C-alpha cells in the first residue's frame, strides 16, 4: 500500500510539473506571437490567419509533447469543400485550438470580453471574430446572423459553441438557436462536431491529463427547406448521441 501511495504521489507530482511547464510555455508562445498577429492587422486576413496558425501549431505540439494529449478524428471526410458553420461541443480550451487545425480558415463567435485580454485578445481581434455581448439577447442574435453571413460570404467557416459556455463532461445545457438561424439565413450547411476534450483538459483546469481525445465530425446538415429549430435539433441529437458513445469507450 505504501509503495502504491508513493507511486501515486510521484505521478501526481509529474502531472503538476508538466502542467506548469505547459502553462509557462503557452504564455510565452502567446506573448511572442500574439503581438505579431495584432501588428499585422493592416495586412490581409490570409496573412494574419497564417501567422495565427503558427501559434496554433506550437500550442498543439506543446500539449502533445509535454502533457501527452493526443487526438483521433473520425468523419474528416464529412467536411465539405464549401465553407459552412461548425457547431461544436464546448468542454475546454483545447477545441478552440484544435478546430483551427482540423478545419480551414475560420472565425469564432465569442463573448466580447475575451478581446479585452492582453496579447491573446489583441490577436483574436485581428482575426475578425464575431464578438457579442451575450446580455443583449435578440440584438446579439441579430449580430451573429449579420456578421456570420458576412464572414461566410468571404469564404470563412464560422464556429459556434451552441451551449454558450464550457460544459463539463456529462453536464447537459440547452443549445442556443444561433447555429440553426445562421444556417437558414445564410444558406450554408452546419457541420456538427463532438469530442471529449474535457476529460483531459477540464474547463478552467490547470491540470492536463494525458490521453487521446476522440473527435467526431458528422455529416453536413443542409438548411434547405428546414426550420432553424429542426436544424438545431438534428445537430443536438447527433452530437449528444456521439457523446454517449465516446463516453462508453
C-alpha positions in Angstrom: 0.0 0.0 0.0 2.8 2.4 0.9 4.5 1.7 -2.4 1.2 2.3 -4.3 0.8 5.7 -2.5 4.3 6.7 -3.3 3.7 5.8 -6.9 0.5 7.9 -7.0 2.3 10.8 -5.3 5.1 10.6 -7.9 2.7 10.6 -10.8 0.8 13.5 -9.3 4.0 15.5 -9.0 4.9 14.8 -12.6 1.4 15.8 -13.7 1.7 19.1 -11.9 5.2 19.8 -13.2 4.1 19.0 -16.8 1.0 21.2 -16.5 3.1 24.0 -15.0 5.7 23.7 -17.8 2.9 23.8 -20.4 1.4 26.9 -18.8 4.7 28.8 -18.9 5.4 27.8 -22.5 1.9 28.6 -23.8 2.1 32.0 -22.2 5.5 32.6 -23.9 4.0 31.4 -27.2 1.2 33.9 -26.8 3.4 36.8 -25.7 5.7 36.3 -28.7 3.2 35.6 -31.5 0.0 37.5 -30.4 1.5 41.0 -30.9 2.8 39.9 -34.3 -0.7 38.9 -35.3 -2.1 42.2 -34.0 0.6 44.3 -35.7 -0.3 42.5 -39.0 -3.8 44.0 -38.9 -3.1 46.3 -41.9 -2.3 43.2 -44.0 -4.8 40.8 -45.5 -6.8 38.3 -43.4 -5.0 35.5 -45.1 -1.6 36.7 -43.8 -2.9 37.4 -40.3 -4.5 34.0 -40.1 -1.4 32.3 -41.3 0.6 33.9 -38.5 -2.0 32.9 -36.0 -1.7 29.3 -37.3 1.9 29.3 -36.1 0.6 29.9 -32.6 -1.9 27.0 -33.1 0.8 24.6 -34.3 3.1 25.4 -31.4 0.2 25.1 -28.8 -0.9 21.7 -30.2 2.8 20.5 -30.2 3.2 21.6 -26.6 0.1 19.9 -25.3 1.0 16.7 -27.1 4.7 16.7 -26.2 4.6 18.0 -22.6 1.1 16.9 -21.4 0.7 13.8 -23.5 -2.6 14.8 -25.0 -3.2 13.4 -28.5 -6.4 13.2 -30.6 -8.1 11.0 -33.1 -10.6 12.2 -35.7 -13.5 10.2 -37.2 -15.5 11.6 -40.0 -13.0 14.0 -41.5 -14.4 13.0 -44.9 -17.6 14.8 -43.8 -16.0 18.2 -44.1 -17.5 19.7 -47.3 -15.4 21.5 -49.8 -17.5 24.6 -49.4 -17.3 26.5 -46.1 -20.1 26.3 -43.5 -21.0 26.5 -39.9 -19.2 24.4 -37.3 -21.5 23.6 -34.4 -19.2 22.1 -31.7 -19.4 20.7 -28.2 -17.6 23.1 -25.8 -15.8 21.4 -22.9 -12.4 23.0 -22.7 -9.9 25.4 -24.3 -8.5 22.5 -26.4 -11.1 22.6 -29.1 -10.8 26.3 -29.6 -7.2 25.5 -30.7 -7.6 22.2 -32.5 -10.6 23.2 -34.6 -8.2 25.7 -36.3 -6.0 22.8 -37.3 -8.8 20.4 -38.3 -10.9 22.9 -40.4 -10.0 25.5 -43.0 -9.8 29.3 -42.1 -12.5 30.1 -39.6 -13.8 32.8 -37.2 -15.3 32.2 -33.8 -18.5 33.5 -32.2 -17.3 34.5 -28.8 -18.1 36.8 -25.9 -16.6 40.3 -26.4 -14.8 40.3 -23.1 -12.2 37.9 -24.5 -11.0 40.6 -26.8 -10.1 42.7 -23.7 -7.4 40.2 -22.6 -3.8 41.4 -23.2 -1.9 39.7 -26.0 -4.5 36.9 -26.6 -7.4 39.3 -27.1 -5.4 41.5 -29.4 -4.6 38.6 -31.7 -8.2 37.3 -31.6 -9.5 40.8 -32.6 -7.1 40.8 -35.6 -8.7 37.5 -36.8 -12.1 39.2 -37.1 -14.2 37.1 -34.7 -17.9 37.7 -34.1 -17.6 39.2 -30.6 -21.1 39.5 -29.0 -22.4 41.0 -25.8 -24.4 38.0 -24.5 -26.6 40.1 -22.3 -28.2 41.8 -25.3 -30.3 38.7 -26.2 -32.0 39.3 -29.5 -29.6 42.0 -30.5 -26.7 39.6 -30.1 -28.5 37.0 -32.2 -29.0 39.6 -35.0 -25.3 40.4 -34.8 -24.5 36.7 -35.2 -26.6 36.5 -38.3 -25.4 39.7 -40.0 -21.7 39.2 -39.2 -21.9 35.5 -39.7 -23.3 36.0 -43.2 -20.6 38.5 -43.9 -17.8 36.0 -42.8 -19.4 33.1 -44.7 -19.6 35.2 -47.9 -15.9 35.9 -47.5 -15.3 32.1 -47.7 -14.6 31.6 -44.0 -16.0 29.0 -41.7 -17.9 30.2 -38.7 -17.5 28.3 -35.3 -20.3 28.4 -32.8 -20.5 26.7 -29.5 -24.2 26.2 -29.0 -24.1 25.7 -25.3 -22.6 29.2 -25.0 -20.0 28.3 -22.4 -17.8 25.4 -21.4 -19.7 22.4 -20.1 -18.2 19.6 -18.1 -18.4 16.0 -19.4 -21.8 14.6 -18.6 -23.4 18.0 -17.9 -26.4 19.0 -20.0 -27.0 22.5 -21.3 -29.7 23.7 -23.7 -28.4 24.5 -27.2 -28.8 28.1 -28.4 -30.6 28.8 -31.7 -27.8 30.8 -33.3 -26.4 28.0 -35.4 -29.7 27.0 -36.9 -30.7 30.6 -37.5 -27.4 31.4 -39.3 -27.8 28.3 -41.4 -31.3 29.3 -42.6 -30.4 32.9 -43.2 -27.1 32.2 -45.0 -28.0 29.0 -46.8 -24.8 27.4 -45.5 -24.7 23.9 -44.0 -23.9 23.0 -40.4 -21.2 20.5 -39.6 -21.7 19.0 -36.1 -18.6 18.1 -34.0 -18.5 16.0 -30.9 -15.4 15.4 -28.7 -14.4 14.5 -25.1 -11.6 17.1 -24.6 -13.0 17.9 -21.2 -11.9 14.5 -19.8 -8.2 15.5 -20.3 -8.3 19.3 -20.3 -11.1 20.3 -18.0 -12.8 23.7 -18.1 -10.7 26.2 -16.2 -8.5 23.4 -15.1 -4.8 23.9 -14.5 -4.0 20.2 -14.8 -3.8 18.5 -18.1 -4.2 14.7 -18.1 -2.5 12.5 -20.8 -4.7 10.5 -23.1 -6.3 10.6 -26.6 -9.2 12.9 -27.3 -11.8 11.5 -29.6 -13.1 13.9 -32.2 -16.1 13.0 -34.4 -17.3 15.1 -37.3 -20.8 14.5 -38.5 -22.4 14.7 -42.0 -23.2 18.2 -43.1 -26.8 19.3 -42.3 -28.3 21.3 -45.1 -30.7 24.1 -44.3 -32.8 23.6 -47.4 -36.5 23.5 -46.6 -35.7 23.2 -42.9 -36.5 25.5 -40.0 -33.9 26.7 -37.6 -35.3 24.5 -34.8 -35.2 21.4 -37.0 -31.6 22.0 -37.9 -30.6 22.7 -34.3 -32.4 19.6 -33.1 -30.7 17.4 -35.6 -27.3 18.8 -34.7 -28.0 18.4 -31.0 -29.2 14.8 -31.3 -26.2 13.8 -33.4 -23.7 15.5 -31.1 -25.2 14.1 -27.9 -25.6 10.6 -29.3 -21.9 10.7 -30.2 -21.0 12.0 -26.7 -22.7 8.9 -25.1 -20.8 6.6 -27.5 -17.5 8.3 -26.8 -18.1 8.2 -23.0 -18.7 4.4 -23.2 -15.3 3.7 -24.9 
